[in-house]
Amino acid sequence: MGRTQRLLAALVLLAGAAAAAPWGAAQSGRPVNVEVAHSTRYGAYLTDANGLALYIAAQPDKVNELNQQGTKPVAACTAACLAVWPPVLTSGAPVAGAGVQADLLGTVKGPNGGTQVSYDGWPLYTFAADSSSGQAYGQAVVPPAGAALGAAWYLIAPDGTIILTKPSG
C-alpha cells in the first residue's frame, strides 16, 4: 500500500470512526522507551522502542511561531481522532534512549485519565498508518476540515523543535 493509500485509509477512519480505540492503558505494562531515528528527509526525530515515529499536533499556520517561542498548546485528540492518532501511554516514567534529552521527556494526563508521554511539553502520538520503523506517513498530515483538532501532525526533533519538512510525493 502506497503513502497516499495509507493516508486516505487513515483519514477515512478518522472521519468516520466512533468506536473506542485500544488507548485506555499502556500496552506493555512497562514504562515507554523514547528513541531517536534518523532519515535523510527529516533528520533526527523521536520514535518509540519499536521505531514507530512519534508525532505532535499543532496548528499549521502557527508552527514557525511555536518553534520560535516554545509555545506548546495541548492537543485535544479524542474519540475518532484517537483511532488514527493513538496516544503514547506509559505505566511509569518514560525512559530516554540515546540522543533523547531526558529533561524534555515527561508525562501529561492522557485520554481516559491515562498517563501520556510528552516531550518538551507536547503530548506524543503514533499514527495508525505507520506499521514499521522508518515510516513517517503522518508527517505534515492535515485532517479533513471538521475531522478533528484544526491541527496538523508533525515529527519532533530531539531538541524539541517541530519538524516542518513535508514528505515527498
NORLINQUI-V151329 format. One record per residue. PSI is psi as a letter, one per 40 degrees, with the letter a starting at -180 (none if undefined). D_CENTER is the distance of its C-alpha to the mean C-alpha in Angstrom with 1 decimal. Layout:
psi=PSI d_center=D_CENTER
psi=PSI d_center=D_CENTER
This chain:
psi=h d_center=21.2
psi=i d_center=20.3
psi=d d_center=17.2
psi=d d_center=18.7
psi=d d_center=19.6
psi=d d_center=16.2
psi=d d_center=14.7
psi=d d_center=17.8
psi=d d_center=17.6
psi=d d_center=14.0
psi=d d_center=15.0
psi=d d_center=18.3
psi=d d_center=16.7
psi=d d_center=14.7
psi=d d_center=18.0
psi=e d_center=20.2
psi=h d_center=18.6
psi=e d_center=20.0
psi=i d_center=20.2
psi=i d_center=18.3
psi=i d_center=15.5
psi=g d_center=15.8
psi=e d_center=13.6
psi=d d_center=16.6
psi=i d_center=16.7
psi=h d_center=15.3
psi=d d_center=16.3
psi=e d_center=18.2
psi=e d_center=19.9
psi=i d_center=19.3
psi=i d_center=17.2
psi=h d_center=13.9
psi=h d_center=14.4
psi=h d_center=11.9
psi=i d_center=13.3
psi=h d_center=13.6
psi=i d_center=14.0
psi=h d_center=16.1
psi=i d_center=16.7
psi=d d_center=19.6
psi=d d_center=17.6
psi=e d_center=14.6
psi=a d_center=16.3
psi=h d_center=14.7
psi=i d_center=10.9
psi=i d_center=9.1
psi=i d_center=9.0
psi=a d_center=10.2
psi=e d_center=14.0
psi=e d_center=14.1
psi=e d_center=12.6
psi=h d_center=9.5
psi=i d_center=7.0
psi=h d_center=4.0
psi=i d_center=2.2
psi=i d_center=4.4
psi=h d_center=7.0
psi=i d_center=10.5
psi=h d_center=13.8
psi=d d_center=14.8
psi=e d_center=18.2
psi=e d_center=17.3
psi=d d_center=14.9
psi=d d_center=18.0
psi=d d_center=19.4
psi=d d_center=16.3
psi=d d_center=16.3
psi=d d_center=20.1
psi=e d_center=20.4
psi=e d_center=17.4
psi=h d_center=16.9
psi=g d_center=13.8
psi=i d_center=14.0
psi=h d_center=12.3
psi=i d_center=10.4
psi=f d_center=12.6
psi=h d_center=10.7
psi=i d_center=13.6
psi=b d_center=15.8
psi=d d_center=15.2
psi=d d_center=11.8
psi=d d_center=10.7
psi=d d_center=12.5
psi=d d_center=10.3
psi=g d_center=6.8
psi=h d_center=7.9
psi=i d_center=7.2
psi=h d_center=7.8
psi=i d_center=11.4
psi=i d_center=14.2
psi=f d_center=18.0
psi=a d_center=18.9
psi=h d_center=17.9
psi=i d_center=15.1
psi=h d_center=16.8
psi=h d_center=16.4
psi=a d_center=17.2
psi=h d_center=19.2
psi=e d_center=18.0
psi=h d_center=15.5
psi=h d_center=17.1
psi=d d_center=17.9
psi=e d_center=18.8
psi=e d_center=15.4
psi=h d_center=13.9
psi=a d_center=14.4
psi=i d_center=13.7
psi=i d_center=13.8
psi=h d_center=15.3
psi=a d_center=13.0
psi=i d_center=14.1
psi=f d_center=17.7
psi=e d_center=18.2
psi=i d_center=16.0
psi=h d_center=14.8
psi=h d_center=11.1
psi=h d_center=10.0
psi=i d_center=9.6
psi=h d_center=10.3
psi=f d_center=13.0
psi=e d_center=12.7
psi=h d_center=9.1
psi=h d_center=7.5
psi=i d_center=4.5
psi=i d_center=3.0
psi=a d_center=4.4
psi=h d_center=6.5
psi=d d_center=10.2
psi=e d_center=11.9
psi=h d_center=10.8
psi=e d_center=13.7
psi=i d_center=14.6
psi=i d_center=14.0
psi=e d_center=14.2
psi=i d_center=12.5
psi=f d_center=10.0
psi=e d_center=11.0
psi=e d_center=8.1
psi=h d_center=9.0
psi=f d_center=10.9
psi=h d_center=11.0
psi=h d_center=13.0
psi=i d_center=13.7
psi=i d_center=17.5
psi=h d_center=19.4
psi=e d_center=19.6
psi=d d_center=16.8
psi=i d_center=14.5
psi=d d_center=13.5
psi=f d_center=15.1
psi=i d_center=12.0
psi=i d_center=10.3
psi=h d_center=6.9
psi=i d_center=7.0
psi=i d_center=6.8
psi=h d_center=8.3
psi=i d_center=11.7
psi=d d_center=13.5
psi=e d_center=15.6
psi=e d_center=12.8
psi=h d_center=13.4
psi=h d_center=11.1
psi=h d_center=11.8
psi=e d_center=13.7
psi=h d_center=15.2
psi=i d_center=15.4
psi=i d_center=15.6
psi=i d_center=19.2
psi=none d_center=21.1
